[in-house]
Amino acid sequence: MALEKLHKVLDDIVKKNNYINPTVAVNPISTGGANYSSSLYTIIVSESGKEDLQLFAKVLVTNENLSAQLPMKIVDLEQFFYVDLLKKYENIQNAHNLPVEKRLIVPKYYGCYPKEPVAQTIVLENLTVKGFTTHDRFKSIDWDYAAKAMESLAKFHALSMAYSENNPVEFEQVVEKIKGNGEMIAGILKRMYQQHINTTLAVIPEKHKNKLQKYLDTEVNTELMFKNKSLQRPILCHGDYRPSNLMHRVNENGALEVIPVDFQTIQYNSPLYDLMYFIFTGSDEKFRREHFQDLTDHYYQELSNALRSLKLNPDVIYPKTTFELELKEYLPYGLVTAIYSLPIITVETENAPVIRDDASIEVYDSFLQTKTGPLYPERMNGVINDFFRWGIIE
């Protein structure tokens, strides 16, 4: 069924790109446990006298049971980003004549097949043929990578702020459109968090267990973490901004380039939602000890630069004092993120979970109770150590 839907999309793409009698080679690929919700493919469309078309396809693993429970189909949301929202952002960038280096860069969109509840498909350019790759999820990010990732995130967030300033009524319509999807994701993440508290307690030293449990019981407000729409400046967040959803390469001039992908979890929340998520899904204790403050400062500086390039004053739109307040308020979300995500992010490839064809929302609960890998205790204890060192847990 998945390949049938994919070939229907490819037929349309071939016609739109004026291929008459091409050869279409479709090859499945594996992410080594970095992707759980989709089947992935690379496609080469070739024809004599024409340049090969290098494509990447993502086919959502779902069914009528699961699809009926989703307020907005994931592929529909990603299609909405590429077809509608991205055009708004491009118009904003064009209106300010932004040079390439100041623009948000994302993969080129070719087509989508969201018409059925099974095998929903989106087709993009294949960035790997241009030298892009994903970060090794078993390794911590380094400064160069993290800094570039923050530059891309800042551009993405600045465009949301500009959109809300320039077209507030239209922006609110977008927020309403994606509202149900955000609430659904928040519900899943909250259950993941609750399920993995015991997983966390099982690997930390005995001396920390009671204090951590007390902190989670009395100080962590999951309603704030998962449903709050920002203290001051709500935006359209990426929602899953982690190294596995970024592509990077080193250009000929030696500069690192990072491009965000996977816009199927866009939601309305604080900029700190994406920032904390990136840091605590992609870094180890050593990185945070050396670079946490520098990285959050770098993000805000890049956001300020991006806002100024769009003729917006960061001191008015999102002052540094507001950012620092939200950083303090959202810091516990870093711990929450680690609790629900690290068991999955650090799982060994052979133990990576797979969504079955009969999946439902409830199936995610058991699906995400996966066997943890050997890296998990080190990464999780590193996060706990941070929160003791910062004096957040006492």
Secondary structure, 3 states (H helix, E strand, C coil): CHHHHHHHHHHHHHHHCCCCCCEEEEEEECCCCCCCCEEEEEEEEECCCCCCEEEEEEEECCCHHHHCCCCCCHHHHHHHHHHHHHHHHHHHHHHCCCCHHHCCCCCCEEEEECCCCCCCEEEEECHHHHCCECCCCCCCCCHHHHHHHHHHHHHHHHHHHHHHHHCHHHHHHHHHHHHHHHHHHHHHHHHHHHHHHHHHHCCCCHHHHHHHHHHHHHCCCHHHHHHCCCCCCCEEECCCCCHHHEEEEECCCCCEEEEECCCCCCEEECHHHHHHHHHHHHCCHHHHHHHHHHHHHHHHHHHHHHHHHCCCCHHHHCCHHHHHHHHHHHHHHHHHHHHHHHHHHCCCHHHCCCCCCCCCCCHHHHHCCCCCCCCHHHHHHHHHHHHHHCCCCC
